[in-house]
Amino acid sequence: MKLSRSLVIGAALAMCTTTAALSQNLRGAGGASQAHPSTYMYERFATYLEEESGGNMSLSLIGPEVVTLTQVPDALQSELINIGNLLPLFFASDFPRTNVAGDMALIGRLSHAMALAMTEFVVNCDPCQQEFRNKDMVFLGAGASDPYVLITTTPVRTAEDLQGLRLRSGGAPFSRWAENFGATPVNMPVGEQFEGLNQGTIDGTMSSIVDMLSFRLVDVARYVTDVPLGTYHVTSNFTVNHSTWAGMNEDDRATLLRAANRANPTLTDRWGFQLPEAARNAVAEAGIEVITPDDDLLEASNAFAASDAESRISADDLAGDFAALVEKWTAIVEDLGDDPVALSERAMEEIWANVDLSTYGV
């Protein structure tokens, strides 16, 4: 979706009057509603930016009534915003190499490990960096969801229960999983899940438990089957307009990076832990049955995830690079735990300390 002409013109006029102050007062957009975890993250980022800069840099938040998730690229390129929450999976043709990591979704089990693996992957992936340069954007980190589950109107306890079900799929890995178990994947935007379940055009969805609240699935679903289906982790939480980044000195870039690095794990903390807990409380209050699938289904699901990943790795070296980073960060997260502060500090040591800010993204 393109930004309206008036918004673009307004952005241009704003830039004419504020260019000299861009490094001091940035305009940022999380692209989603107040309830979305990206808003939570951007509010914390604004605080961290002021702290890291000693009050010399600040952030003005632009709401979704002006810039939605689908409008973030246009808003960045028009310089209506200086920094925004970009989801590369929404723009697959522009970010095919970056999205290789998304095709490995089924191996996602630890949310923070997937987010940090994604961050290190993009930072060190030359073709991924080129994709961002082609769009005049700079990548400053990723986040991840909780592992997806099955949310259905019919109970799923065994592999046999999946036969013939119509399951909403958010991408190719989930479609492959459904087909492997004899279900029919249905490509459907996330916002249409409610009507799909309510009208019976789908029997279930492969989604975050958070969708019970975000899209009110708690009002139409009857069952949750806790079979881990992987994570959504192909995000670019803080995507900086190239001219904004290039116009900063190295000290200002470092300040912006430190604030982003502190805020990145807050998205995962919100999306992967805080909101799932609230959603499960709502599920319990609604009397929705939570099913632990039988061992055979769990084993078969995990085996398919592993074989699917191996097939991706054999076909693409970048998939192998990402898988190795998932293994690395899984070990780190299992050691450190899920504390966002500790993980942001480790990310600085493992990833960003090795980045030359005089050349990165320029």
N, C-alpha and C positions, 0 to 999 in steps of 0.2 A: 504494500500500500504506500503510495507516494504522499509526502507531506503536501498540504495545501499551499498554493502559491503565496497566499498572505503570510503563512508561517515562514516560508523561505525568505520572502522579502523582509519580514520582521527580523529574521536572524541576521540578514545582511546589514540592516540598519544598526542592529545592536552591536555587531562586530565593528562597524565604523566608529562607534563611540567608546568601545571598551577594549579594543585590541591591546592597548598598553597595559591593561590590568588583568589580562587573562591568567597569568601565572599566579595571581593573588585571589581572584574570585571566579571559580569555575562553575559552569552550569552542568549538572549531571542528571541522568534519568535512569531509574530502575526499570521503567517500562510497564509496570504492573500496578495492581490495586494496593491499597494500604495493607491488606491481609497477606499479600504475597511475600515470601521470604526475601525477595530482592529489595523490597522497600525497607525491611528490617536491616538488611546489610548496608544499604545506602545511608540510612540514618546514622549508623555507627561509623561509617566511613567519613561522614561529615565531621563527627566529633574527633576522630583520629587525625584527620587532616589538619584541624586547628591545633591539636596537641603536638603533632610532629613538626609543624611549622612555627610553633611558638606564637600562633595567632596571625601569622603573616599570610596564610592561605586559607580560603574558606570555600564552601560548596553551597550553591543555591540549587535546591531540588526542583526539577521540572516533573510535574505529575503526568499520569497516563491520559488525562484529558487533553494533553498537548502532544505527548510522545508515547505511543504504545510500543510493545515489544517488536512488532513488525515494522515500526517506523524508525527504530533506532539507527539503522545504517544511513537512511536519508538525513536524519537529524544530525548525525556526526559529520556527514559529508557537506551539508549546508552550513555547518558550524552553529546551528541552533543550540546544540549542546557540545561541550568539550569532552565529556566522558559519559559512557553509557553501557548498559547491560545488554550485550549482544549474545544471541543464541545461534551459533553457526549451523545447527541442524535445521533452522528455519530457512536457511539460505544455502542449501546443499550445493548448488551449482557454483557458488562463489568460494566455497571452502571444502572441496572434495578431499584434500589430503588431511586437513584438520579433522574431518569427520570420520576418518579411518578409526579413530578412537571410539566413536559412537557405535561403530559396527561390532565393537567388542563389549557391548553393554551387558551381555549375559554373565560375564565373569564378576560383575560388581557385587560385592558383599559388604565391605566396610566403606561407608560413605566418605570419610575423610581420606582414606587411602586412594580412592578413585579420584577425588578432587585434586589431591596433591600430585598424583601420577599424571593427570591431565595437564596441570600447570607445568610440570617439568617437561612433559612431552612437547608442548607447543613452544616453550622457550627455546628448546634445543632442536626443533624440527625445521630444517631450512625451507622445505616446500610449504610448511604451514606458515612460517614467517613471511614468505613471499606472498601468500594469499592475503595476509593482513596488509602488507605493503601495497598490494594491488588495489586495495580499497581505502588506502590512506588512513589506516588504523594501526594502533599499537596495543598489544595484548599484555595485561597485567594480572592474570591469574584466573582460576576456575573454582567452581564449587560443585556439589553433587547432592542428589536426592537420597532418600532412604531406599533400600532395595524394594523394587516393585513386588506386588502380590496380586492374587486373583480376587477380584470383587465381582460377585455373581448374583444371579437370581435363582440359581439351582445349585445344590451342594456339590462340591468337588472334593472327594476324599481319596480317590484312586485315579490312576491313569485312564482306566476305562470310563470314568465319569466325564472325561474331556472329549470323548468321541462325539463329533457332530456339533459341538458347541460353537456359537458364533462369538468370537472374542475381539473386542476392540484392540487394535495394535497401534502403538505409537512409533513404530519403526521396523525396519527389516529384521533385526535380531529377534524381536518379539514375534514377528510373523513366522519366522523359521521355527521358533519354539512351538508355537501353536500347531503348525502343520505337522511337526514331528509327532505330536500326540493325537493327531486325527481331528483337531479342531480347525475351524475356518477363521483365519484372521480377517478382520474388517478394518480397512483404513478409514479412520474417523477422527476429525479434530477433537482435541481434548474437551472443548467446550460443548460438544454434542453428546457426550457420554450420558448425561442425565436423561435426555429425551430418548436416546437409544435404549437404555434400560427400561425406562418408563413405558415406552411403546412396544417393547419386545422385539425390536429390530436387531438387538444384540442380546446375548445371554450373560455377558460379562465383559469385564475390561481388565487389561493388564496394566496396572497403574500404581502410583503411590497411594498409600493409605490416607495421605493428606487430602486426596481428592474427595474423600468423604465429607470434608468440610469446605474445601475450596470450590467444589462444584455440586455440593449438596447431595452427593450420592448416598449419604446416610438416609435420605428419604425414600430411595427406590431400591437399594441393594438389600439382599437378605442374608448373604454369606460372604465371609472373607476366608480364603484359604491361604495359609502362611507357607507358600512355596516361594522361595526367593528367586526372582526373575531378573535381577540385575538393576543397574542404576542409570539415571539420567545425569551425565557428567560433562557433556560437551558444552560448556559455557565459557563465555569471556566476560567475566563479571565487571571488570573495569577496562573498557575499550576506549582508548584515548584517540581523539582526532589528531592526525599526524602533524598538522600545522601548530597545534597547541603544544604537543610534545617537542617538536623541533625548535619552537620558540623559547623553550625553557633552558636554563643553564643546568649543569649536571647536579648541582645542589638541589634545585627545585625538582628535578626528575627523581632524585633519591628520596626527597620528602614525599612526593606523590606515591612512589613505589612502596615506601614503608607503610603509609596509611592504607594502601590497597592490600598489602600483604597481611596486615592486621585484620582487615575486614573480610578477606576471602573466607576464612574458616567460619565466620559468623553466619554466612549463608548456609553452609553445610550443617552447622549446629542447629540452625532454625529449621531447615528443610528435612534434615536427616534424623533429628532427635526431638526438639521441642514440639513441633507441629504433629509428628506421628503420635506422640504421647497423648496430645489433646484429641486427636482423631480417634484413637483407640478408646479413650474415655467416652466419646460421643457414640461410638459403635456399641459399647456396653450398655449405655443408657437407652439406646434405641432397640435393644434386644436382638441385634444382629448376631448370628452365630459365627464364632471364629473357629475355624477348623484347622487342626494339625493334620496334614495329609499323612497317608501311610508311608512306611519306610521305602517301599518300592517306588512310589512316585517321587519322593525326595531324591533317592539315589539315581533314578532315571533322569530327572531334571538336571541334577548336577553333572551327570555324565554327558548329557547333551550339551550343556554349557561349555564343558571342557573340550568336547570334540568340535563344537562350532568355532571355538577360539582357535583351535589348532588348524582348522581349515582356513581361517582368516590369515593366520600367521604364515602358512605355507604359500599363500597367494600374494602376500604383501609384506615386505620387510618392515614397513612402518608399524604394522600391527604387532610384529614381534618386539619392536622397540617399546611400544606401549605396554605390552604384556609384562615385559621385564620391569618396567617402572611400577606397575601394579604390584608385582611381587616385592619389590624393594620397599614401597610405601606401606604395604600390608604389614611387613615386619616392623617398620618404624611405629606405626599406629598401635600395633599390638603391644609394643614396648612402652610407648608414651601414654597411651590412652586417648580419650576423646576431648581433652582440654584444648579449646581453640587457641589460647595464648601460647601454650607449649608447642603446639603444632605450627603456629605462625613463626615462632622463633626458629624452629627446625627448618621450615621452608626457606627462611632467609639464609640460613647456613648452607643448606643443600642446593638451593636453586639460585636465588638472587645474588648471593655474594660472588657468584662466578660470572655475573653479567656485566659487561662493559657498557656503562650508561652513556658513554660518549658516542657509541655507535649503535646501540640497541634501538631498533625501531626507527632509526633515522634514514 
